[in-house]
Amino acid sequence: MTRISAGAGLDGLRLDVALACCDEFGRSRSFAQTMIDRGFVLLNGKDPKASSRVREGDVIDFEIPPAEPMAAEPQAIPLDVVYEDDDIVVINKARGMVVHPAAGNRSGTLVNALLARCPDLGAIGDKIRPGIVHRLDKDTTGLLVVAKNEHALKDLQEQIKARRAKRTYLALVHGRPPAGGAVDAPVGRDPNNRKRMAVVSSGRPARTVYEVVERFERYSLLRVMLDTGRTHQIRVHMSHIGHPVAGDPVYGRRKSDLDIGGQALHAAELRIEHPVTHKPLVFSAPLPADFEAVLAGLRKAEDGIIRS
């Protein structure tokens, strides 16, 4: 059983809606209704209805029955390998590649490709995300590190948790934000759309630091540093302050004159300690061609670029 103590952000919500807002639950409202109806959810120790109202301080206990594991299969898919040794492999992920199998993406993922390259990877971590330390969205490009043994996986996960690992992104956003700043706002599931994240009072703490690298008339290129690593954090935070990432189909503006196949967001630099030698490692990846082409077009269209 997992226990949630209802905070102020859940006060007054229906139980199924409240559950869907909690990262600990991580499922949709309809799934919450099913679990409540099947008796897998308790509210203050009693069997509730999906329509039961939650009050601040209430205790919600739930149990999700195990699903049949979906083991990933090896696939010979080319990868841009930045670094590899006996313990880790660092990948420059291409746009359009999903990190691990899930509903709707059961093949063609980074994990499928890694299993073909590193056959022993299947024994590291779980069957769906073997060796995966952190993730990038499907259309976000750039660097991520994968562990090749259990020791490396636990060490790297601890580095992420303790914020010793540093991840720096380049993002092209709409508008002209201040030269530098930080967005400190909790991120959680959007109560109105389970597929989206949002800044919500019931969310988990999230902090994003940014600085302007280059300005254009209607866009700005930012260097973005993550203090935390919530799902879609940069995309949600930039949208929250009124400067969504260009090309973002979920959190961005519907109309864009930029020819790019997804959000203009790239994991450009990764700093970690080697999980065995503890030597500091720094990796960088150049912008993908479509991102570079967009910047080149913006520079060509404007004679006077103001640099921060």
C-alpha positions in Angstrom: 0.0 0.0 0.0 1.1 3.5 -0.8 -0.1 6.3 1.6 -0.8 9.9 0.6 -1.6 12.7 3.1 -3.8 15.1 1.4 -2.4 18.6 1.2 -4.3 21.9 0.7 -4.1 21.5 -3.1 -6.3 18.4 -2.9 -8.9 19.9 -0.6 -12.4 19.7 -1.9 -11.6 17.5 -5.0 -13.3 14.3 -5.8 -11.2 11.3 -4.8 -10.6 10.1 -8.4 -9.5 13.6 -9.4 -7.3 13.9 -6.4 -5.5 10.6 -7.0 -4.9 11.6 -10.7 -3.2 14.8 -9.5 -0.7 12.9 -7.3 2.6 11.9 -8.8 2.7 8.9 -6.4 -0.4 7.5 -8.2 0.8 8.4 -11.7 -2.3 7.2 -13.5 -5.4 8.8 -15.2 -8.7 9.7 -13.5 -10.4 6.8 -15.3 -7.8 4.4 -13.9 -8.3 5.9 -10.5 -12.1 5.2 -10.8 -11.4 1.6 -11.7 -9.1 1.1 -8.8 -11.6 2.7 -6.4 -14.4 0.5 -7.7 -12.3 -2.6 -7.4 -11.4 -1.9 -3.8 -7.8 -0.9 -4.2 -8.2 2.5 -2.6 -9.0 3.5 1.0 -10.0 7.0 2.2 -9.2 7.3 6.0 -9.3 3.6 6.2 -12.7 3.1 4.6 -13.9 2.0 1.2 -14.9 5.2 -0.6 -16.7 6.1 -3.8 -15.0 7.8 -6.7 -17.1 10.9 -6.0 -16.1 11.1 -2.3 -14.7 14.5 -1.4 -11.1 14.8 -0.1 -10.3 17.2 2.7 -6.9 18.5 3.7 -5.3 16.1 6.1 -7.2 13.0 4.8 -5.2 9.8 4.4 -5.5 8.0 1.0 -4.1 4.5 0.8 -3.9 2.8 -2.6 -2.4 -0.3 -4.2 -1.9 -0.8 -7.9 -2.0 -4.5 -8.9 1.1 -5.5 -10.9 0.8 -5.4 -14.6 2.3 -8.0 -16.9 5.9 -6.8 -17.6 6.7 -5.9 -21.1 10.3 -7.0 -21.8 12.1 -4.9 -24.5 13.6 -6.7 -27.5 17.0 -5.9 -29.0 16.9 -4.0 -32.3 19.9 -3.0 -34.4 19.2 0.8 -34.5 22.2 3.2 -35.0 23.1 5.4 -32.0 25.3 8.4 -31.7 27.6 7.2 -28.9 29.6 10.0 -27.3 31.4 7.9 -24.7 31.5 4.2 -23.6 33.4 2.1 -21.2 32.7 -1.0 -19.0 30.4 0.9 -16.7 28.5 3.6 -18.7 27.5 4.7 -22.1 26.7 8.3 -23.0 24.3 8.8 -26.0 23.5 11.9 -28.0 19.8 11.1 -28.6 18.2 12.0 -31.9 14.8 13.8 -32.2 11.9 11.4 -32.4 13.4 8.6 -30.5 11.5 7.4 -27.4 13.8 6.4 -24.5 12.0 3.2 -23.4 9.1 1.1 -24.5 5.6 2.1 -23.5 2.1 1.9 -24.8 2.2 3.1 -28.4 6.0 2.8 -28.6 6.9 -0.9 -28.0 9.8 -0.9 -30.4 12.3 1.5 -32.0 13.3 3.0 -28.7 16.6 3.9 -27.2 16.4 0.8 -24.9 15.8 -1.5 -27.9 18.9 -0.1 -29.6 21.0 -0.3 -26.4 20.0 -4.0 -25.9 21.4 -4.8 -29.3 24.6 -2.9 -28.6 25.0 -4.1 -24.9 23.4 -7.6 -24.6 24.0 -7.7 -20.8 22.0 -4.5 -20.3 18.8 -6.5 -19.9 19.8 -7.6 -16.4 20.3 -4.0 -15.1 17.3 -2.4 -13.4 13.9 -3.3 -14.7 12.8 -5.0 -17.9 11.4 -1.9 -19.5 14.0 0.6 -18.5 17.2 -1.4 -18.1 20.1 0.9 -17.2 18.2 4.1 -17.7 19.3 6.8 -15.2 17.3 9.7 -16.5 15.2 10.4 -19.6 14.6 12.9 -22.4 11.3 13.6 -24.1 10.8 12.0 -27.5 11.5 15.2 -29.4 14.1 16.6 -27.1 17.6 15.9 -28.4 20.9 15.5 -26.7 22.9 13.8 -23.9 21.9 11.1 -21.5 23.9 8.6 -19.6 23.0 4.9 -19.3 24.4 2.5 -16.7 25.9 -0.9 -17.8 25.9 -2.5 -14.3 23.9 -2.3 -11.1 26.6 -0.4 -9.2 26.8 2.3 -11.9 23.0 2.5 -12.0 22.7 3.1 -8.2 25.6 5.6 -8.1 24.4 7.7 -11.0 20.8 7.7 -9.7 22.2 9.0 -6.4 24.2 11.7 -8.2 20.9 12.8 -9.9 19.0 12.7 -6.6 21.8 14.7 -4.8 22.0 17.2 -7.7 25.7 16.5 -8.1 25.0 15.6 -11.8 24.6 18.8 -13.8 22.5 19.0 -17.0 22.6 22.0 -19.2 20.2 22.6 -22.1 19.9 25.0 -25.0 16.3 26.2 -25.6 14.8 28.6 -28.2 11.8 30.3 -26.7 9.2 32.7 -27.8 9.7 36.3 -26.8 12.4 38.2 -24.9 12.6 37.1 -21.3 15.0 38.9 -18.8 18.7 38.3 -19.3 18.7 35.7 -16.6 16.5 34.3 -13.9 15.1 31.3 -12.1 11.6 29.7 -12.2 10.8 28.2 -8.8 7.4 26.6 -9.1 6.0 23.1 -8.2 5.3 20.8 -11.1 2.7 18.0 -11.1 0.0 16.4 -13.3 -2.4 18.9 -14.9 -5.8 18.1 -13.1 -7.6 19.0 -16.3 -5.5 16.9 -18.7 -3.7 13.8 -17.4 -1.3 13.7 -20.4 0.1 17.2 -19.5 2.1 18.5 -16.6 1.5 21.9 -15.1 2.5 24.3 -12.3 0.2 23.2 -9.5 0.3 23.8 -5.8 0.1 20.0 -5.1 3.1 19.4 -7.4 6.7 18.5 -6.5 9.3 21.3 -5.9 10.9 22.3 -9.2 13.5 24.9 -10.0 14.9 26.0 -13.4 17.7 28.5 -13.9 18.2 30.2 -17.3 20.3 32.9 -19.0 19.9 34.5 -22.4 22.6 33.5 -24.9 21.2 35.3 -28.0 18.2 37.5 -28.7 16.1 37.9 -31.8 13.1 40.1 -32.5 10.6 37.4 -31.5 12.7 34.7 -30.0 15.5 34.1 -27.5 18.1 31.4 -27.2 18.6 30.3 -23.6 21.0 28.3 -21.7 19.0 26.4 -19.1 20.2 24.5 -16.0 18.1 22.1 -14.0 18.2 22.2 -10.3 15.5 19.4 -10.2 14.4 17.0 -12.9 10.6 16.9 -13.0 8.7 15.5 -16.0 8.6 18.2 -18.8 10.1 20.7 -16.3 11.8 23.1 -18.7 8.8 23.1 -21.1 6.3 23.7 -18.3 8.3 26.4 -16.6 9.1 28.3 -19.8 5.4 28.2 -20.7 4.5 29.3 -17.2 6.5 32.5 -17.4 5.0 33.3 -20.9 8.0 32.2 -23.0 7.2 28.7 -24.2 9.8 26.6 -26.1 9.5 27.1 -29.8 8.0 24.2 -31.7 6.6 22.6 -28.5 3.3 20.9 -29.6 2.0 20.5 -26.0 3.0 23.6 -24.0 3.9 26.0 -26.9 2.0 28.2 -29.2 -0.1 26.6 -31.9 1.2 28.7 -34.7 5.0 28.9 -35.5 6.9 30.0 -38.5 9.9 27.8 -37.6 10.6 24.7 -39.5 11.6 22.3 -36.7 10.2 18.8 -36.0 9.5 19.3 -32.3 10.4 21.5 -29.4 13.7 23.4 -29.8 15.2 21.9 -26.7 18.6 20.2 -26.6 20.5 18.6 -23.8 23.9 20.2 -24.6 26.1 19.4 -21.7 26.3 16.7 -19.0 28.5 16.7 -16.0 28.8 13.6 -13.8 31.3 11.7 -11.7 32.3 8.3 -13.1 30.5 5.8 -10.9 33.6 3.7 -10.3 36.6 6.0 -10.6 34.7 9.1 -9.3 36.6 11.1 -11.9 34.7 14.2 -13.1 33.4 13.8 -16.6 32.1 16.5 -18.9 30.3 15.7 -22.2 28.9 18.0 -24.8 26.8 17.5 -27.9 26.4 20.0 -30.8 22.9 21.2 -31.8 21.1 19.0 -34.3 21.0 20.2 -37.9 17.3 21.3 -37.7 17.9 23.4 -34.6 21.1 25.0 -36.2 19.1 25.7 -39.4 16.4 27.5 -37.5 19.0 29.7 -35.7 20.8 30.4 -39.0 17.6 31.5 -40.5 16.8 33.8 -37.6 20.3 35.3 -37.8 20.1 35.9 -41.6 16.7 37.6 -41.2 18.0 40.1 -38.7 20.8 42.5 -39.2 21.3 43.6 -35.6 21.3 40.8 -33.1 21.5 42.0 -29.5 23.7 39.6 -27.4 23.4 39.3 -23.7 
